[in-house]
Amino acid sequence: MSLFDKAKAKAEELLGHAEELYGQTHGDAAATLDGEARRLEGEAEEEQAEGTTRRDDDGLAGAR
């Protein structure tokens, strides 16, 4: 994944976190849930981006 995709995922995560906090402080359950979903989606996209660009696993974890 490109640097732009990583930045987009991080922005989505931060926007979701802000929306989640807004919902919690204002008693808006819909905003809280939407923000949590958006935050988790951003985290998943970010993890996916990190997983495709970085190879720490040599495939021999079980063989050692």
ROLOZA-303773 format. One record per atom (N, C-alpha, C, O, CB): x, z, y; atom name. Coordinates in steps of 0.2 Angstrom, whole numbers, plus 5000, padded with zeros to 4 digits. Glycine has a CB too. Example, Ala and Ser with C-alpha at 12.3 -4.5 7.8 and 13.67 -1.06 7.14 Angstrom:
[[5066 5039 4972] N]
[[5062 5039 4978] CA]
[[5066 5039 4984] C]
[[5071 5042 4983] O]
[[5057 5045 4978] CB]
[[5064 5035 4989] N]
[[5068 5036 4995] CA]
[[5064 5039 5000] C]
[[5067 5040 5006] O]
[[5070 5029 4997] CB]
! end
This chain:
[[5004 5000 4994] N]
[[5000 5000 5000] CA]
[[5004 5000 5006] C]
[[5010 5003 5006] O]
[[4995 5006 5000] CB]
[[5002 4997 5011] N]
[[5006 4996 5017] CA]
[[5006 5003 5022] C]
[[5002 5007 5020] O]
[[5003 4990 5021] CB]
[[5010 5003 5027] N]
[[5010 5008 5031] CA]
[[5003 5009 5035] C]
[[5001 5014 5036] O]
[[5016 5007 5036] CB]
[[5000 5003 5036] N]
[[4994 5003 5040] CA]
[[4989 5007 5036] C]
[[4985 5011 5038] O]
[[4992 4996 5042] CB]
[[4989 5005 5029] N]
[[4984 5008 5025] CA]
[[4985 5016 5024] C]
[[4980 5020 5024] O]
[[4984 5005 5018] CB]
[[4991 5018 5024] N]
[[4992 5025 5024] CA]
[[4990 5029 5030] C]
[[4987 5034 5030] O]
[[5000 5026 5023] CB]
[[4991 5025 5036] N]
[[4989 5028 5042] CA]
[[4981 5028 5043] C]
[[4978 5033 5045] O]
[[4992 5024 5048] CB]
[[4978 5023 5040] N]
[[4971 5023 5040] CA]
[[4968 5028 5036] C]
[[4963 5032 5038] O]
[[4969 5016 5038] CB]
[[4971 5030 5030] N]
[[4969 5035 5025] CA]
[[4970 5042 5029] C]
[[4965 5046 5028] O]
[[4973 5035 5019] CB]
[[4975 5043 5032] N]
[[4976 5049 5036] CA]
[[4971 5050 5041] C]
[[4969 5056 5042] O]
[[4984 5050 5038] CB]
[[4970 5045 5045] N]
[[4965 5045 5050] CA]
[[4958 5047 5048] C]
[[4955 5051 5051] O]
[[4965 5039 5054] CB]
[[4956 5044 5042] N]
[[4950 5045 5039] CA]
[[4950 5053 5037] C]
[[4944 5056 5037] O]
[[4949 5041 5033] CB]
[[4955 5055 5034] N]
[[4955 5062 5032] CA]
[[4954 5067 5038] C]
[[4951 5072 5037] O]
[[4962 5064 5028] CB]
[[4958 5066 5043] N]
[[4958 5070 5049] CA]
[[4951 5070 5052] C]
[[4948 5075 5055] O]
[[4963 5068 5054] CB]
[[4948 5064 5053] N]
[[4941 5063 5055] CA]
[[4936 5067 5051] C]
[[4932 5070 5054] O]
[[4939 5055 5056] CB]
[[4937 5066 5045] N]
[[4932 5070 5040] CA]
[[4933 5078 5041] C]
[[4928 5081 5041] O]
[[4934 5068 5033] CB]
[[4939 5080 5042] N]
[[4940 5087 5043] CA]
[[4937 5089 5050] C]
[[4934 5095 5050] O]
[[4948 5089 5043] CB]
[[4938 5085 5055] N]
[[4935 5087 5061] CA]
[[4927 5087 5061] C]
[[4924 5092 5063] O]
[[4937 5082 5067] CB]
[[4924 5082 5057] N]
[[4917 5082 5056] CA]
[[4915 5088 5052] C]
[[4909 5091 5053] O]
[[4915 5075 5053] CB]
[[4918 5090 5047] N]
[[4917 5095 5043] CA]
[[4917 5102 5047] C]
[[4912 5106 5046] O]
[[4922 5096 5037] CB]
[[4922 5103 5051] N]
[[4922 5109 5055] CA]
[[4916 5109 5060] C]
[[4913 5114 5062] O]
[[4929 5109 5059] CB]
[[4915 5103 5063] N]
[[4909 5103 5068] CA]
[[4903 5105 5064] C]
[[4899 5109 5067] O]
[[4908 5096 5071] CB]
[[4901 5103 5058] N]
[[4895 5104 5055] CA]
[[4895 5112 5053] C]
[[4890 5115 5053] O]
[[4895 5101 5048] CB]
[[4901 5115 5051] N]
[[4901 5122 5050] CA]
[[4900 5126 5056] C]
[[4896 5131 5056] O]
[[4908 5124 5047] CB]
[[4903 5124 5062] N]
[[4902 5128 5068] CA]
[[4895 5128 5071] C]
[[4893 5132 5074] O]
[[4907 5127 5073] CB]
[[4892 5122 5070] N]
[[4885 5121 5073] CA]
[[4880 5121 5068] C]
[[4874 5120 5070] O]
[[4885 5114 5076] CB]
[[4881 5123 5062] N]
[[4876 5124 5057] CA]
[[4872 5118 5055] C]
[[4867 5118 5053] O]
[[4870 5129 5060] CB]
[[4876 5112 5055] N]
[[4873 5106 5053] CA]
[[4876 5104 5046] C]
[[4882 5102 5045] O]
[[4876 5100 5058] CB]
[[4872 5105 5041] N]
[[4874 5104 5034] CA]
[[4875 5097 5032] C]
[[4880 5096 5029] O]
[[4868 5107 5029] CB]
[[4872 5092 5035] N]
[[4873 5085 5034] CA]
[[4880 5083 5037] C]
[[4883 5080 5033] O]
[[4867 5081 5038] CB]
[[4882 5086 5043] N]
[[4888 5084 5045] CA]
[[4894 5087 5041] C]
[[4899 5084 5040] O]
[[4889 5086 5053] CB]
[[4893 5093 5039] N]
[[4897 5097 5035] CA]
[[4899 5093 5028] C]
[[4904 5092 5026] O]
[[4895 5104 5033] CB]
[[4893 5091 5025] N]
[[4894 5087 5019] CA]
[[4897 5080 5020] C]
[[4901 5078 5016] O]
[[4887 5086 5015] CB]
[[4895 5077 5025] N]
[[4898 5070 5027] CA]
[[4905 5071 5028] C]
[[4909 5066 5026] O]
[[4894 5067 5033] CB]
[[4907 5076 5032] N]
[[4914 5077 5034] CA]
[[4918 5078 5028] C]
[[4924 5076 5027] O]
[[4915 5082 5039] CB]
[[4915 5082 5023] N]
[[4919 5084 5017] CA]
[[4920 5078 5013] C]
[[4926 5077 5010] O]
[[4916 5090 5013] CB]
[[4915 5074 5012] N]
[[4916 5068 5008] CA]
[[4921 5063 5012] C]
[[4925 5060 5008] O]
[[4909 5064 5008] CB]
[[4921 5062 5018] N]
[[4925 5058 5022] CA]
[[4933 5061 5021] C]
[[4937 5057 5020] O]
[[4924 5057 5029] CB]
[[4933 5067 5021] N]
[[4940 5070 5021] CA]
[[4943 5069 5014] C]
[[4949 5067 5013] O]
[[4940 5078 5022] CB]
[[4939 5070 5009] N]
[[4941 5069 5002] CA]
[[4942 5062 5000] C]
[[4947 5060 4996] O]
[[4935 5072 4997] CB]
[[4939 5057 5003] N]
[[4940 5050 5002] CA]
[[4947 5048 5005] C]
[[4951 5045 5002] O]
[[4934 5046 5005] CB]
[[4948 5051 5011] N]
[[4955 5050 5014] CA]
[[4960 5053 5010] C]
[[4966 5050 5010] O]
[[4955 5053 5021] CB]
[[4959 5059 5008] N]
[[4965 5062 5003] CA]
[[4966 5058 4997] C]
[[4972 5057 4995] O]
[[4963 5069 5001] CB]
[[4961 5055 4994] N]
[[4961 5051 4988] CA]
[[4965 5044 4990] C]
[[4969 5042 4986] O]
[[4954 5050 4985] CB]
[[4963 5041 4995] N]
[[4966 5035 4997] CA]
[[4974 5036 4999] C]
[[4978 5032 4997] O]
[[4963 5032 5003] CB]
[[4975 5042 5002] N]
[[4982 5044 5003] CA]
[[4986 5045 4997] C]
[[4992 5043 4997] O]
[[4982 5050 5008] CB]
[[4983 5048 4992] N]
[[4987 5050 4986] CA]
[[4988 5043 4982] C]
[[4993 5042 4979] O]
[[4983 5054 4982] CB]
[[4983 5039 4983] N]
[[4984 5032 4979] CA]
[[4989 5028 4983] C]
[[4993 5025 4979] O]
[[4977 5028 4980] CB]
[[4990 5028 4989] N]
[[4995 5025 4993] CA]
[[5002 5028 4991] C]
[[5007 5024 4990] O]
[[4994 5025 5000] CB]
[[5002 5034 4990] N]
[[5009 5037 4989] CA]
[[5011 5036 4981] C]
[[5017 5034 4980] O]
[[5009 5045 4990] CB]
[[5006 5035 4977] N]
[[5007 5034 4970] CA]
[[5009 5027 4969] C]
[[5013 5026 4964] O]
[[5001 5035 4966] CB]
[[5007 5022 4973] N]
[[5009 5015 4972] CA]
[[5016 5014 4975] C]
[[5019 5009 4973] O]
[[5004 5011 4974] CB]
[[5018 5017 4980] N]
[[5025 5016 4983] CA]
[[5030 5020 4980] C]
[[5036 5018 4981] O]
[[5024 5017 4990] CB]
[[5029 5025 4977] N]
[[5034 5030 4975] CA]
[[5034 5031 4967] C]
[[5029 5032 4965] O]
[[5034 5037 4978] CB]
[[5039 5030 4964] N]
[[5040 5031 4957] CA]
[[5044 5036 4955] C]
[[5050 5035 4954] O]
[[5042 5024 4953] CB]
[[5042 5042 4954] N]
[[5046 5048 4952] CA]
[[5046 5049 4945] C]
[[5050 5052 4942] O]
[[5043 5054 4956] CB]
[[5041 5046 4941] N]
[[5040 5047 4934] CA]
[[5044 5041 4931] C]
[[5043 5035 4932] O]
[[5032 5047 4932] CB]
[[5048 5044 4926] N]
[[5052 5039 4923] CA]
[[5049 5037 4916] C]
[[5052 5033 4912] O]
[[5059 5041 4922] CB]
[[5043 5040 4915] N]
[[5040 5039 4908] CA]
[[5042 5043 4902] C]
[[5040 5042 4897] O]
[[5040 5032 4907] CB]
[[5047 5047 4903] N]
[[5050 5051 4898] CA]
[[5048 5058 4898] C]
[[5052 5062 4895] O]
[[5058 5050 4898] CB]
[[5043 5060 4902] N]
[[5042 5067 4902] CA]
[[5040 5071 4896] C]
[[5042 5076 4895] O]
[[5036 5068 4907] CB]
[[5037 5067 4891] N]
[[5035 5070 4885] CA]
[[5041 5070 4880] C]
[[5040 5073 4875] O]
[[5029 5067 4882] CB]
[[5046 5066 4881] N]
[[5051 5065 4876] CA]
[[5057 5070 4877] C]
[[5061 5070 4873] O]
[[5054 5058 4877] CB]
[[5057 5074 4882] N]
[[5062 5078 4884] CA]
[[5062 5085 4880] C]
[[5066 5089 4881] O]
[[5063 5080 4891] CB]
! end
